[in-house]
Amino acid sequence: MGGGPTPDRIVVSAGPGLDAGKPVDGGTQDVQILSYDAIAERWNVTFDAANTMTAAGSLDAVPLLPQTNRLASVTVKGFRADQDKPAYLLITGVDSTANHPLTLTGIVSLSDGVAKLAYRSNQDMNATVQVESPDVGPQTLTVTSDYFPPWAPACCPLRKYTRTIGARDDGGPLIDLSDDRPWLGVWLGQPSEGDGPTGSGVVVSTIPGSPASAVLQPGDLILGVKGAAIPVGKPIYAFDEVGSHHTGDSVTLRISRHGQDSTVEVTLGSLADPHAAQPSAPIEGFIGIQVQPAAGSTPGLEVADVSAGGPAARAGMQEGQIVTAADDVPVRTFTDLLVALTNKAGHSLTLTVVIPSTHGSSSLTVSPQTAPSGRLASQTI
C-alpha cells in the first residue's frame, strides 16, 4: 500500500514480534509495517503491533497485540477514515482472555513513511468489527460487542452494544462517533460496611458536563432505578440497572441524601460524549484522625485519635470532639467523611466540631493531604 514517497509492506507473522527474548507458543500473531529505504536499499520496521505504544488521545501505553499464547485470528485491511488521507490500516485480533474472547482493534495512520497508532480499543468482548463502505468519502467502523458491568468485566454481559468509530466532518482525529452504552457521569463507590443498604453505591464525585452533574451530589447513595427489581448478590447493583438502559433513556433513580430517601430523574448520555473521555479519577484526602460513631444525642463521628503532626492536629482538633459537618454538609458516617475529603488534597476544608461536655460547636479549617491508599474505590458509570 502507499503510505508515503516509498511503498510500504505489511507483514503478518506468527512470531513474538521484535522482542526475541520473550518467545511464546500457541496462536500468537503480530503485525509489522516496513518502509523501504531507497538510499540504503533495505526495509525498516516502522510499526510493530507487539511494541508498547500510546494511541492518539489515549493515556494507555500497552501493546496493541500483546504477545500471549491466547492471541489469534489477526486480520489486516485498508481503511479510509478521511477522504483526503486514505492511508489507514485496520488491525483486529482476538485474545481468548478469561471466559470471553477479547477483540482487539487498532487503526494505524501512514503518512510520509511514518506509521502511528491513531486509534485503539481493547475492551470489546465477543465483538464483531465491520467497515461501513460508502462509494465515496470516509468510512466508519461499527463495533458490536457484549456490554459488561465495569465492576465485573469477566462475569455476565448485560446486553449487546454498538459503537461507531471514525472522523468528524472536520477531518480531525479518529474518535467514537456514537456509543449506545449509557453514561450517567458519576464515580460510584461502595459505601463502608453499615453505611448504606446492601447493593447501594455512593456518589464519590460527579463529572462536569455529565447528565448526573445537575441532579446528583457527592455523598448521595444510589439505591437503584425505580421500578427495577433488586438483584441478589450484586456489590453495586446500580451499575447493572443503569447499564441495562440505552443512551437517551430517561430513568428515575432512587437515592438517599443526608438520610432522606427521594427520587431524581435523569436522561442518560452516551459514552461517546467528549466529557466521558478519560475523566480525572477522584483523589482521596487524608487529615490524620481515627473516628467512631458518636454516642449520645449528637449525630456525627467522634474523634478517637489524632495523629501527631497531621493536618487535623495542626488545625487544633482534639480527641473526643464530634465532627458533624464538612463545608456545611452533614457528616453522619465514615463514608460521608471519606466523600467530603475526596479531591480536597491541597485545598482547605472547614469541619464543624462539637464538644460533648459543653455542646458548643466551632469550626476548624484543615488542609487535607493525598491519602496513601484509597479506601473508597470507585468506578465511572
QUIHU-V182868 format. One record per residue. N is the residue number from 0. RES is the residue in three letters. SS is DSSP state (hx for helix, st for strand, lp for the rest). PHI is phi in whole degrees, 0 to 359 (NA if undefined). OMEGA is omega in whole degrees, 0 to 359 (999 if undefined). Layout:
BEGIN
n = <N | N>
res = <RES | RES>
ss = <SS | SS>
phi = <PHI | PHI>
omega = <OMEGA | OMEGA>
END
This chain:
BEGIN
n = <0 | 1 | 2 | 3 | 4 | 5 | 6 | 7 | 8 | 9 | 10 | 11 | 12 | 13 | 14 | 15 | 16 | 17 | 18 | 19 | 20 | 21 | 22 | 23 | 24 | 25 | 26 | 27 | 28 | 29 | 30 | 31 | 32 | 33 | 34 | 35 | 36 | 37 | 38 | 39 | 40 | 41 | 42 | 43 | 44 | 45 | 46 | 47 | 48 | 49 | 50 | 51 | 52 | 53 | 54 | 55 | 56 | 57 | 58 | 59 | 60 | 61 | 62 | 63 | 64 | 65 | 66 | 67 | 68 | 69 | 70 | 71 | 72 | 73 | 74 | 75 | 76 | 77 | 78 | 79 | 80 | 81 | 82 | 83 | 84 | 85 | 86 | 87 | 88 | 89 | 90 | 91 | 92 | 93 | 94 | 95 | 96 | 97 | 98 | 99 | 100 | 101 | 102 | 103 | 104 | 105 | 106 | 107 | 108 | 109 | 110 | 111 | 112 | 113 | 114 | 115 | 116 | 117 | 118 | 119 | 120 | 121 | 122 | 123 | 124 | 125 | 126 | 127 | 128 | 129 | 130 | 131 | 132 | 133 | 134 | 135 | 136 | 137 | 138 | 139 | 140 | 141 | 142 | 143 | 144 | 145 | 146 | 147 | 148 | 149 | 150 | 151 | 152 | 153 | 154 | 155 | 156 | 157 | 158 | 159 | 160 | 161 | 162 | 163 | 164 | 165 | 166 | 167 | 168 | 169 | 170 | 171 | 172 | 173 | 174 | 175 | 176 | 177 | 178 | 179 | 180 | 181 | 182 | 183 | 184 | 185 | 186 | 187 | 188 | 189 | 190 | 191 | 192 | 193 | 194 | 195 | 196 | 197 | 198 | 199 | 200 | 201 | 202 | 203 | 204 | 205 | 206 | 207 | 208 | 209 | 210 | 211 | 212 | 213 | 214 | 215 | 216 | 217 | 218 | 219 | 220 | 221 | 222 | 223 | 224 | 225 | 226 | 227 | 228 | 229 | 230 | 231 | 232 | 233 | 234 | 235 | 236 | 237 | 238 | 239 | 240 | 241 | 242 | 243 | 244 | 245 | 246 | 247 | 248 | 249 | 250 | 251 | 252 | 253 | 254 | 255 | 256 | 257 | 258 | 259 | 260 | 261 | 262 | 263 | 264 | 265 | 266 | 267 | 268 | 269 | 270 | 271 | 272 | 273 | 274 | 275 | 276 | 277 | 278 | 279 | 280 | 281 | 282 | 283 | 284 | 285 | 286 | 287 | 288 | 289 | 290 | 291 | 292 | 293 | 294 | 295 | 296 | 297 | 298 | 299 | 300 | 301 | 302 | 303 | 304 | 305 | 306 | 307 | 308 | 309 | 310 | 311 | 312 | 313 | 314 | 315 | 316 | 317 | 318 | 319 | 320 | 321 | 322 | 323 | 324 | 325 | 326 | 327 | 328 | 329 | 330 | 331 | 332 | 333 | 334 | 335 | 336 | 337 | 338 | 339 | 340 | 341 | 342 | 343 | 344 | 345 | 346 | 347 | 348 | 349 | 350 | 351 | 352 | 353 | 354 | 355 | 356 | 357 | 358 | 359 | 360 | 361 | 362 | 363 | 364 | 365 | 366 | 367 | 368 | 369 | 370 | 371 | 372 | 373 | 374 | 375 | 376 | 377 | 378 | 379 | 380>
res = <MET | GLY | GLY | GLY | PRO | THR | PRO | ASP | ARG | ILE | VAL | VAL | SER | ALA | GLY | PRO | GLY | LEU | ASP | ALA | GLY | LYS | PRO | VAL | ASP | GLY | GLY | THR | GLN | ASP | VAL | GLN | ILE | LEU | SER | TYR | ASP | ALA | ILE | ALA | GLU | ARG | TRP | ASN | VAL | THR | PHE | ASP | ALA | ALA | ASN | THR | MET | THR | ALA | ALA | GLY | SER | LEU | ASP | ALA | VAL | PRO | LEU | LEU | PRO | GLN | THR | ASN | ARG | LEU | ALA | SER | VAL | THR | VAL | LYS | GLY | PHE | ARG | ALA | ASP | GLN | ASP | LYS | PRO | ALA | TYR | LEU | LEU | ILE | THR | GLY | VAL | ASP | SER | THR | ALA | ASN | HIS | PRO | LEU | THR | LEU | THR | GLY | ILE | VAL | SER | LEU | SER | ASP | GLY | VAL | ALA | LYS | LEU | ALA | TYR | ARG | SER | ASN | GLN | ASP | MET | ASN | ALA | THR | VAL | GLN | VAL | GLU | SER | PRO | ASP | VAL | GLY | PRO | GLN | THR | LEU | THR | VAL | THR | SER | ASP | TYR | PHE | PRO | PRO | TRP | ALA | PRO | ALA | CYS | CYS | PRO | LEU | ARG | LYS | TYR | THR | ARG | THR | ILE | GLY | ALA | ARG | ASP | ASP | GLY | GLY | PRO | LEU | ILE | ASP | LEU | SER | ASP | ASP | ARG | PRO | TRP | LEU | GLY | VAL | TRP | LEU | GLY | GLN | PRO | SER | GLU | GLY | ASP | GLY | PRO | THR | GLY | SER | GLY | VAL | VAL | VAL | SER | THR | ILE | PRO | GLY | SER | PRO | ALA | SER | ALA | VAL | LEU | GLN | PRO | GLY | ASP | LEU | ILE | LEU | GLY | VAL | LYS | GLY | ALA | ALA | ILE | PRO | VAL | GLY | LYS | PRO | ILE | TYR | ALA | PHE | ASP | GLU | VAL | GLY | SER | HIS | HIS | THR | GLY | ASP | SER | VAL | THR | LEU | ARG | ILE | SER | ARG | HIS | GLY | GLN | ASP | SER | THR | VAL | GLU | VAL | THR | LEU | GLY | SER | LEU | ALA | ASP | PRO | HIS | ALA | ALA | GLN | PRO | SER | ALA | PRO | ILE | GLU | GLY | PHE | ILE | GLY | ILE | GLN | VAL | GLN | PRO | ALA | ALA | GLY | SER | THR | PRO | GLY | LEU | GLU | VAL | ALA | ASP | VAL | SER | ALA | GLY | GLY | PRO | ALA | ALA | ARG | ALA | GLY | MET | GLN | GLU | GLY | GLN | ILE | VAL | THR | ALA | ALA | ASP | ASP | VAL | PRO | VAL | ARG | THR | PHE | THR | ASP | LEU | LEU | VAL | ALA | LEU | THR | ASN | LYS | ALA | GLY | HIS | SER | LEU | THR | LEU | THR | VAL | VAL | ILE | PRO | SER | THR | HIS | GLY | SER | SER | SER | LEU | THR | VAL | SER | PRO | GLN | THR | ALA | PRO | SER | GLY | ARG | LEU | ALA | SER | GLN | THR | ILE>
ss = <lp | st | lp | lp | lp | lp | st | st | st | st | st | st | st | lp | lp | lp | lp | lp | lp | lp | lp | lp | lp | lp | lp | lp | lp | lp | lp | st | st | st | st | st | st | st | st | lp | lp | lp | lp | st | st | st | st | st | st | st | lp | lp | lp | st | st | st | lp | lp | lp | lp | lp | lp | st | st | st | lp | lp | lp | lp | lp | lp | lp | st | st | st | st | st | st | st | st | st | lp | lp | st | lp | lp | st | lp | lp | st | st | st | st | st | st | st | st | lp | lp | lp | lp | lp | lp | st | st | st | st | st | st | st | st | st | st | lp | lp | st | st | st | st | st | st | st | st | st | st | st | st | st | st | st | st | st | st | st | lp | lp | lp | lp | lp | lp | lp | st | st | st | st | st | st | st | st | st | lp | lp | lp | lp | lp | lp | lp | lp | st | st | st | st | st | st | st | st | st | st | st | lp | lp | lp | lp | lp | lp | st | st | st | st | st | st | lp | st | st | st | lp | lp | st | st | st | st | lp | lp | lp | lp | lp | lp | lp | lp | lp | lp | lp | st | st | st | st | st | st | lp | lp | lp | lp | hx | hx | hx | hx | lp | lp | lp | lp | lp | lp | st | st | st | st | st | lp | lp | lp | lp | lp | lp | lp | lp | lp | lp | lp | hx | hx | hx | hx | hx | hx | hx | lp | lp | st | lp | lp | lp | st | st | st | st | st | st | st | st | lp | lp | st | st | st | st | st | st | st | st | lp | st | st | lp | lp | lp | hx | hx | hx | lp | lp | lp | lp | lp | lp | lp | lp | st | st | lp | lp | st | st | st | st | st | lp | lp | lp | lp | lp | lp | lp | st | st | st | st | st | st | lp | lp | lp | lp | hx | hx | hx | hx | lp | lp | lp | lp | lp | lp | st | st | st | st | st | st | lp | lp | st | st | lp | lp | lp | hx | hx | hx | hx | hx | hx | hx | hx | lp | lp | lp | lp | lp | lp | lp | st | st | st | st | st | st | st | lp | lp | lp | lp | st | st | st | st | st | st | st | lp | lp | st | st | lp | lp | lp | lp | lp | lp | lp | st | st | st | lp>
phi = <NA | 262 | 238 | 168 | 292 | 240 | 292 | 250 | 239 | 257 | 241 | 255 | 241 | 252 | 264 | 274 | 80 | 284 | 274 | 290 | 282 | 235 | 294 | 229 | 228 | 92 | 262 | 299 | 226 | 219 | 233 | 237 | 246 | 245 | 247 | 271 | 267 | 293 | 288 | 277 | 55 | 206 | 265 | 243 | 285 | 255 | 204 | 221 | 293 | 273 | 277 | 291 | 207 | 246 | 282 | 302 | 76 | 246 | 259 | 277 | 247 | 218 | 294 | 295 | 243 | 297 | 274 | 243 | 277 | 254 | 274 | 204 | 56 | 280 | 231 | 225 | 207 | 288 | 214 | 252 | 279 | 223 | 300 | 267 | 228 | 283 | 275 | 234 | 231 | 262 | 241 | 231 | 205 | 232 | 246 | 280 | 270 | 53 | 266 | 226 | 302 | 258 | 272 | 258 | 229 | 217 | 238 | 253 | 264 | 239 | 213 | 52 | 78 | 249 | 251 | 226 | 284 | 267 | 203 | 215 | 219 | 231 | 238 | 259 | 270 | 51 | 266 | 243 | 241 | 235 | 267 | 275 | 243 | 289 | 297 | 225 | 89 | 287 | 263 | 228 | 254 | 245 | 247 | 249 | 216 | 291 | 254 | 254 | 296 | 295 | 276 | 217 | 293 | 252 | 263 | 235 | 292 | 283 | 183 | 272 | 224 | 235 | 232 | 247 | 241 | 177 | 250 | 287 | 299 | 278 | 70 | 283 | 292 | 285 | 218 | 281 | 282 | 208 | 200 | 269 | 283 | 286 | 228 | 270 | 94 | 228 | 266 | 248 | 240 | 263 | 300 | 298 | 305 | 87 | 269 | 192 | 299 | 303 | 92 | 282 | 234 | 261 | 285 | 281 | 197 | 255 | 265 | 306 | 83 | 271 | 303 | 286 | 298 | 267 | 234 | 246 | 231 | 305 | 100 | 298 | 264 | 272 | 271 | 148 | 258 | 302 | 92 | 268 | 289 | 273 | 294 | 264 | 81 | 265 | 301 | 222 | 286 | 298 | 301 | 292 | 294 | 289 | 295 | 284 | 271 | 238 | 306 | 92 | 291 | 263 | 236 | 253 | 269 | 269 | 229 | 234 | 236 | 54 | 86 | 251 | 280 | 201 | 231 | 225 | 254 | 216 | 264 | 290 | 268 | 239 | 292 | 278 | 300 | 305 | 294 | 275 | 282 | 49 | 293 | 292 | 290 | 298 | 243 | 284 | 261 | 218 | 238 | 84 | 224 | 247 | 231 | 211 | 304 | 287 | 272 | 88 | 269 | 272 | 285 | 152 | 240 | 277 | 281 | 269 | 202 | 237 | 290 | 298 | 80 | 280 | 304 | 293 | 297 | 294 | 276 | 95 | 289 | 230 | 300 | 94 | 292 | 245 | 278 | 247 | 200 | 226 | 50 | 68 | 261 | 303 | 243 | 241 | 229 | 299 | 298 | 303 | 292 | 299 | 295 | 298 | 277 | 296 | 62 | 257 | 301 | 86 | 241 | 261 | 224 | 262 | 257 | 266 | 236 | 239 | 265 | 303 | 293 | 248 | 61 | 277 | 244 | 210 | 245 | 237 | 257 | 244 | 240 | 300 | 256 | 291 | 294 | 295 | 206 | 286 | 251 | 232 | 301 | 219 | 222 | 276 | 216>
omega = <182 | 180 | 182 | 182 | 178 | 180 | 177 | 178 | 179 | 181 | 173 | 185 | 177 | 183 | 185 | 181 | 184 | 185 | 182 | 180 | 179 | 181 | 179 | 175 | 181 | 187 | 183 | 176 | 181 | 175 | 176 | 174 | 181 | 174 | 183 | 176 | 185 | 181 | 181 | 181 | 178 | 177 | 177 | 177 | 179 | 178 | 176 | 185 | 178 | 181 | 174 | 182 | 179 | 178 | 178 | 179 | 182 | 176 | 184 | 176 | 181 | 176 | 173 | 178 | 180 | 185 | 176 | 181 | 179 | 186 | 181 | 174 | 179 | 178 | 180 | 177 | 178 | 183 | 182 | 181 | 181 | 184 | 182 | 182 | 186 | 187 | 172 | 181 | 177 | 179 | 175 | 178 | 180 | 176 | 184 | 183 | 177 | 184 | 188 | 177 | 182 | 180 | 180 | 182 | 176 | 176 | 183 | 175 | 179 | 181 | 178 | 177 | 180 | 179 | 180 | 176 | 184 | 181 | 177 | 171 | 181 | 182 | 185 | 181 | 177 | 189 | 167 | 182 | 182 | 176 | 175 | 192 | 173 | 180 | 177 | 177 | 185 | 175 | 173 | 175 | 173 | 181 | 176 | 190 | 172 | 179 | 180 | 175 | 186 | 182 | 181 | 186 | 181 | 184 | 193 | 181 | 177 | 182 | 172 | 173 | 181 | 179 | 178 | 183 | 178 | 178 | 177 | 184 | 182 | 178 | 180 | 184 | 177 | 185 | 171 | 180 | 178 | 181 | 184 | 167 | 183 | 178 | 177 | 177 | 176 | 165 | 186 | 181 | 179 | 181 | 174 | 186 | 178 | 183 | 179 | 179 | 178 | 179 | 178 | 177 | 180 | 177 | 180 | 174 | 175 | 182 | 181 | 179 | 182 | 175 | 184 | 189 | 182 | 187 | 182 | 181 | 173 | 182 | 177 | 171 | 174 | 183 | 180 | 178 | 183 | 179 | 181 | 177 | 181 | 179 | 180 | 172 | 179 | 180 | 178 | 189 | 175 | 177 | 182 | 185 | 178 | 184 | 180 | 178 | 182 | 175 | 179 | 178 | 173 | 182 | 176 | 181 | 172 | 184 | 171 | 181 | 181 | 177 | 181 | 179 | 178 | 177 | 174 | 180 | 182 | 175 | 186 | 177 | 182 | 176 | 175 | 177 | 179 | 179 | 182 | 185 | 174 | 177 | 181 | 181 | 178 | 178 | 183 | 179 | 184 | 179 | 174 | 174 | 168 | 185 | 176 | 179 | 182 | 175 | 178 | 189 | 182 | 179 | 179 | 182 | 178 | 179 | 182 | 181 | 178 | 181 | 180 | 177 | 181 | 180 | 181 | 179 | 180 | 179 | 178 | 179 | 183 | 176 | 179 | 176 | 181 | 177 | 183 | 181 | 175 | 186 | 177 | 175 | 183 | 175 | 181 | 185 | 176 | 178 | 177 | 182 | 179 | 179 | 180 | 181 | 183 | 179 | 179 | 179 | 181 | 178 | 179 | 179 | 181 | 179 | 173 | 181 | 180 | 175 | 187 | 185 | 182 | 185 | 177 | 181 | 178 | 181 | 176 | 177 | 181 | 178 | 184 | 172 | 177 | 181 | 180 | 178 | 183 | 177 | 181 | 183 | 183 | 176 | 182 | 172 | 999>
END
